[in-house]
Amino acid sequence: MLESTQARITRIFDAAAGGKNNFLADKDMVRHFDQVTPVITTAARAVIEFLSRVIRHLAEEEGVDQFMIVGSGVPSGLPAGRRLHDIARDACASPSLRVLYVENNPMVVAMARATIEPFTDTVRVLDGDAREIDEMLRDRVVQTFLDWDRPVAVLLLSTHSLDDDEHAHYVIKRLQHAAPKGSFLGLLHTSFDGVPPELLPAIRDLLTMTLPRLAIRSREEVAALLEGLDLVEPGLVWVPQWRPTGPDLACADEPSTSGNYGALAHIP
């Protein structure tokens, strides 16, 4: 019962994006945030658009055909044919495409396994947690579904759960060491840098009551996590600013309202 009555960040994101993999508690959280600052739904769309552009760039421009997406929530707000693995499939010329979602929310895992895995051999959904990075990388599905002798794109989207700085650095270093030469690391991270000062107390109070261990970092702190990596242009930016396409992108007029920084890096 606790799982359905307590909001979780990946399900909140799914609710904000119009998905179905969430409970009433998650929808209530979206409403609470909108009462403080009515941008969360638009921000969720900006994040999905960013992820879509990153995957398309990796498949089309970098020739990547293996993706490990860690902590996406497997957002169900996207219509069939426009989900992250669909974008990878459409943009990838290789018949060896593999997309592995890693998610630690039981409901999301169960729903994705029921609605995605039976219909494609190119997608798997793993119950795993970035906070337990060593165990995750040793998992049989991770080791066998992906070919670790060829480049892999690891999209680390669950940085919200890495509230300890030392461990966050370890997770990223561990992924760097595990990935073959020519791989990429994508990063998404929530920040309060763009929140007006007068709204910060109310938002912090709300998070303290509902999501007390949510990791929020400044741009400088996020940049420190990526130290030593070769960032793909335009580097670490608000997600609407990462290689924008078209005039109708969410939060394009005020990128900081997306509340998230994004980056893509070469793994040397």
C-alpha positions, -999 to 999 in steps of 0.1 A, spaced: 0 0 0 29 24 8 41 21 -28 9 35 -41 3 61 -15 38 77 -15 49 98 -45 80 87 -64 100 110 -86 99 89 -118 61 85 -114 57 122 -108 76 128 -140 54 103 -158 22 120 -144 35 154 -155 41 141 -190 6 127 -192 15 91 -187 -3 62 -171 25 47 -149 16 67 -118 -8 68 -88 -30 95 -73 -2 105 -49 20 113 -79 -8 133 -96 -13 152 -64 23 161 -62 22 175 -97 -8 197 -86 11 208 -55 41 219 -76 18 237 -101 3 257 -72 38 269 -63 51 274 -98 30 262 -128 58 249 -150 62 212 -141 42 198 -170 60 219 -195 94 211 -178 86 173 -182 80 178 -219 113 197 -222 131 168 -206 115 142 -229 123 164 -259 160 166 -247 162 129 -244 147 124 -278 173 147 -294 202 131 -276 191 96 -287 186 108 -323 220 125 -324 237 94 -310 220 70 -335 222 93 -366 255 112 -361 276 90 -338 265 56 -351 255 42 -317 232 13 -317 233 3 -280 216 23 -253 213 18 -215 188 43 -201 191 44 -163 162 59 -144 140 73 -171 108 60 -155 102 46 -191 78 76 -196 44 64 -208 32 99 -218 48 95 -252 25 80 -278 33 47 -294 60 52 -321 75 82 -302 89 65 -271 126 66 -265 133 31 -280 111 40 -310 132 71 -316 163 49 -314 149 24 -338 138 50 -363 172 68 -362 194 38 -361 205 21 -394 220 -9 -376 201 -42 -373 219 -47 -340 199 -21 -321 196 -27 -284 178 -5 -258 180 -15 -221 159 5 -196 171 3 -160 144 13 -134 140 8 -97 103 14 -94 84 -19 -94 53 -5 -110 72 10 -139 92 -21 -144 61 -44 -144 42 -21 -167 71 -17 -192 77 -54 -192 41 -61 -200 36 -35 -227 70 -32 -244 91 -64 -241 66 -88 -256 64 -68 -288 101 -63 -296 134 -82 -293 154 -50 -292 142 -37 -258 146 -51 -223 136 -36 -189 157 -43 -159 149 -38 -122 180 -20 -111 193 10 -92 221 35 -100 228 37 -63 238 1 -64 260 6 -95 283 -24 -91 254 -48 -87 236 -33 -116 266 -36 -139 271 -73 -129 235 -82 -137 231 -110 -163 208 -89 -185 232 -60 -186 261 -83 -194 244 -104 -221 218 -82 -237 244 -55 -245 277 -61 -263 304 -46 -241 330 -50 -268 313 -22 -288 303 14 -279 274 19 -256 255 51 -248 247 52 -211 220 78 -203 221 85 -165 188 101 -157 184 90 -121 209 115 -107 180 127 -85 187 96 -63 224 103 -59 222 127 -30 257 118 -17 283 137 -37 311 112 -32 289 83 -43 276 103 -73 312 108 -84 318 71 -79 288 61 -100 299 82 -130 335 70 -127 323 34 -125 302 39 -157 332 54 -174 354 25 -166 328 -1 -176 320 14 -210 341 4 -240 361 29 -260 340 51 -282 310 51 -257 290 81 -245 276 92 -212 245 114 -211 235 132 -179 203 148 -168 202 167 -135 176 188 -116 187 222 -104 172 252 -85 194 276 -104 165 290 -123 140 292 -95 131 327 -85 144 334 -49 109 342 -36 97 307 -46 126 287 -32 114 284 4 80 270 -6 96 245 -31 122 234 -5 95 229 21 74 208 -3 103 186 -12 114 182 24 79 168 32 75 146 2 109 138 -15 134 145 13 164 129 -4 160 143 -39 194 155 -51 194 191 -63 227 205 -76 239 238 -90 255 240 -125 290 241 -109 282 210 -89 269 191 -120 299 202 -140 321 187 -113 305 153 -118 315 155 -155 351 166 -149 376 150 -172 350 140 -198 349 155 -233 315 172 -236 297 172 -270 287 207 -280 270 228 -266 282 212 -233 263 214 -200 232 236 -206 195 238 -197 178 210 -216 160 232 -241 193 246 -251 209 213 -261 208 212 -299 173 227 -302 152 218 -333 121 235 -344 102 265 -330 78 247 -306 102 233 -280 90 234 -244 106 261 -222 125 274 -253 117 311 -243 129 306 -207 152 275 -207 158 277 -169 121 269 -163 129 234 -174 146 230 -141 171 205 -156 206 206 -170 217 182 -196 249 171 -212 264 144 -235 300 134 -232 325 112 -250 340 85 -228 377 84 -236 
